[in-house]
Amino acid sequence: MRKSTLTVILLALASSTPAVAAGGPQRTSVYVECHCDDPVGKKFCATFENAVSHSDEYTLASSSTSGYGIGVHFACVDMFKGINDPMAGHMSAVAVAFTIYSERLPGEVFADTSVFRVGQDAGSEMSDKILDAVGQIAKLNASVLSKMAPAAAKPSPVAKPKAEPSAEGEGEPPNN
């Protein structure tokens, strides 16, 4: 999509009538997508989804195709598998892409990206940092987010977080 087309879409959204939240401030929907096959990445993603679902500011959305909100897309890779196998399962490289989505847009709109490492015991701390980043993106895009849907529009469908993987056996070096 060309930059000028995107600008026109965002300006149209910003000029629409803002949603009126009945009963107080509305929580921002957050859609989380995880492509994490390694144990540390899976645990981190589940921890992040849990943090979103227990947040006072956010609601975990089940889809980015209805409603509107912020998308958080993770891709994880075990940093040591195939390089130093005794260390495999201890640290994951995580790429995250943040987007803004709305059923009124032709697709998700890019907001930001980052790549970081997360250790097997640092998932909660890193989840808090990513949730802070979601807050910054929501704040920077508050005027657009507040005008994404008219008062009659429905919020994004709510998702239930996945259970965190069992810690049993995680982090153990393989027996060779």
N, C-alpha and C positions, 0 to 999 in steps of 0.2 A: 504494500500500500504506500502510495506516495505521501510525502510529508504534508503537502497542501491539502490532500483529501482528509488526512487525519486531523489537521487543524480545523477544517470545516466541520467535521463530525463533533470534535470536542467543543467548538464554539456553539454549535447547535444545542448540545447537551447543557452547556453552561447557561444558555439563555432560556431554557425551559423553566416551567414553574417548579419551585422547590417542594420536596415532600414535607408534609407536616407530620411530625411524630406525635401521636396521641399517647399521653401517659409518660412523657419524658423522652430523653434522648434515645435514639435508635442505635443499636449495636451494629457495627460494621461486619458484614459477612466476609469470611475468609475461606476461600477454596484452597485446599492443600492437595497437591499431586506429588506422589513419591515414586521415584524410579530408583529404589535402593534395595539391592539384593544381598549386600553384606550384612552381617549381624549388627555391627555398630551403626550403620546407616539406617537399618530397619528400626532399631531401638530409638535412635535420634528422631526419626520421622514420627513414630508413635508418640514419643514424649512431646513433640511440638504440637501434634494434633490435640493431645490431651490438654496442653497449656492453652490452646485457642478455645477449646470447648469449656474450660473452667474460668475463662477470662470474663471480667465484667464489661469489657469494651467490645468484644468480638463474639461472633457466632460462627461455628464451623459449618460451612456450606457443603452440600453433597454434590454440587455441580457448578460449573461456570457458564452454563448455557441458559440459565434462567435467573431472574433477579439481577443483582449487581453487587459488586464488592471488589476485594483484592484477591488476586491469585498468587499462591506461593508454590513454586514448582521446584522440587528437589531431584537431583541426580547424585548418587553416591557410588564410590568405588573404594574397596579395601586398599589401603595404601601399601600394604606389604605382601599381599597374596602374589605368589610367583616371583617375588624379589627376595624376601626374607620370610619364608613360610613359618618359622617359629613365632614371628611377630604378627602373623595374620590374625585378624579378628580383634585387634587392639585399637586401630585408628582408621577413620574413613575420611577421604577427601569428598567434600560436599559442595556441589554447585547449586546455587539458588537463583531463580529468576522471579522477579516480582512483576505482576501485571495488574491492570484494572480491567474488570469485565462488566458487561451489561448485556442483557438480552436485546438492548437497543443498538448495540454496536455490531459490526460485521464480524468481529472476533475480539480477542483480548488485545489490549494495548500495553506495550512494553513500558515498564516503569524503571527497573533497575536490575542489576545482577551482582553477584559476589561469589567467590570461591573461598572456602576455609577448610580447616581440619577440625575434626571432632574426635576426641578420645573416648574410649569405652565408658569412662566415668564422668564425662563432661557434657552429656546430652542435655541435662536440665539447664545448665548454665548457658549453653549455646542456644537452646530453645528460647530462653529469656531474651538473649541478644537479638535473635531473629524477630521475636515478637516486638521488641523495641523498634526494629527497622520497619515492621509493618505499621506501627504507630506513626513513624516519621512519614511514610508514604501516604498514609491516610490524612495526616495533617497537611502535607504539601498539596494534596488533591482534594481537600475538604469541600471546596466550592463545587467541583465537578461531581464528587460522590453525593453531595446533598441534593443535587439536581438531576441525578441519573433517572430516577423513576418518579412519575407523578404520584400524588397521594393515594390513588386507587391501585397502584401497582403492588404486587406481592413481593415480599423479601425472598432472598435465595432460600431454597430448600435446606433444612438443617440436617447435618450428618452426625452420626455417632462416631467418636474416635475409635480406632482399632486398638485392641488390647496390646500392651507392650509385650515384646517377645520375652520369654523366660530368660532369666540371667543364668540359669543352670547350665553349666558347661561352656558358657561364653568366656572368651579370654584365655582359655586353657590352651597351651601349646600342644600341637599334635604329637602323639606318641609314635616315634619312628624307631 
